[in-house]
Amino acid sequence: MLRQWLTLFGHRSMILLLLAINIPGTLYGFYWYWGQLQNTPPQFLIFVPDSPTASLFFVFVLIAFLWKKNWPIIEALAAVTLIKYGIWAVVMNASTGLLGGSLNWQHYMLIFSHAGMALQALIYSPYFRIKSWHLAIAAIWTLHNDFIDYFFGMHPYLSSYLMPHISSVAVFTVSLSVLSILTVYFVSVRNKQLKLTIQ
């Protein structure tokens, strides 16, 4: 049953639909970071736009699928970062509300769109051809990004309600990176039983 349901996401029409969603979403994500990027030292620019970079990785994965190709390193980067930043944005926006902040339509849009990012990674994990060394590269990228974000202060702008808890945010972020890496390992690297083909 699970295999039959998942094969729906391997059809060309579904991939084209997801590209139609993810490409504008990625462009909007880079636009959302534009103000922060203008104030970012050049050597850190690549590490700042976390979520749109994750969805950009996934766009490349989907394009490769249309060519009936797999790019395992990009798949590993996409899987880990989609899960991580998808969950991270949901938790950060929800936490702002729980701490007394007022949530507007943009907050809810970010919550639902980022939840979709994480869900995409899990749905497409059976189509990935990630090996341990691909995941190791993604792990280094992700944890190095955390170091840049919280040692040099390049993390995404946080609400005034969250900034007093920046140390806890940093611990949560690194923990989420580790959890995301382990999730990809168990669902895409270790699990060899469920492998699907793009149609």
Secondary structure as UniProt FT lines:
FT   HELIX           2..6
FT   HELIX           7..10
FT   HELIX           12..32
FT   HELIX           34..38
FT   HELIX           42..47
FT   HELIX           50..66
FT   TURN            67..68
FT   HELIX           72..98
FT   TURN            99..100
FT   HELIX           105..124
FT   HELIX           125..127
FT   HELIX           132..151
FT   TURN            160..162
FT   HELIX           163..165
FT   HELIX           166..184
FT   HELIX           185..189
//
